[in-house]
Amino acid sequence: MAGDERMEHIETKLAHLEQAVQQISDEVARQQKLLEQTLARAQRLSSRVEELEAGGASAGGYEKPPHY
C-alpha cells in the first residue's frame, strides 16, 4: 500500500504543477500582449513627437494668437 499512496501523492503533485504551469503560461501570454500594445503605442507617440518637432509650430502645434 505504501507504493500506491506514494504514486497517488506524486500524481497529485503533478496535477498541481500542471495547473501552475498553465496559469503561468496564461499570465505570460497576457503580459506579452500588453507589452506588444504598449510598444506599438510608444512607437506611435514617438512618431508623433518627431512629426511635431520636424514641423514646428505651424504643423498644427502651438501658434501665438494674432493679438501678440
N, C-alpha and C positions, 0 to 999 in steps of 0.2 A: 504493500500500500504506500510505502514511502515514495516509491518511484512514481506512482500515479499522482500523488499530491505534489511532488516536485514538478512533474510535467504540467499539471494544471496551473501551478504558480508561474512557470515560465510562459505558458500560453497567455495568462492574464497580463503579465508584464509586457509581452509582445503586443497585445491588443492596445494597451495604454500607450506604448511607444509609437505604434502606427497612428493612433489618433493624434498624438502630439506632433508627429512629423507632418500630418495632413494640415493641422492648424498652423504650423509654422510656414508650410508651403503656401497656404491661402494668404497669410499675412505678408509674405514676401511678394506674392503676386499683386496684392493690393498696393503695397508700397512702391513697387515698380511702376504701376500705372500712375500713381500720384507723382512719382518722380518724372516720368515722361511728360505729364501735363505741366508740371512746374517748369521743366526745361523748355518746353515749347513756349510757354508764356514769357519766360525770361528772354528767349530769343526774339519774340515779337516786341517786347518792351525795349530791348537793346536796339533793334532795327528802328523803332520809332524815335528813340533818343538820337540815333545817328541822323535820321531824316531831319529832325528839328535842328540839330547842330549844323548840318550842312546847309539847310535852307534859311537859317537866320530867322529874324522876327517876321519877315514878310511872308513866310510859308505857313501862315495860319497861327503863328505864335503871338506873343505879346506885341502890341503896337501902341504907341503913345496916342492918346486922344488928340483930336485936331486943335484943341484949345491950348496945348502946350507949346 
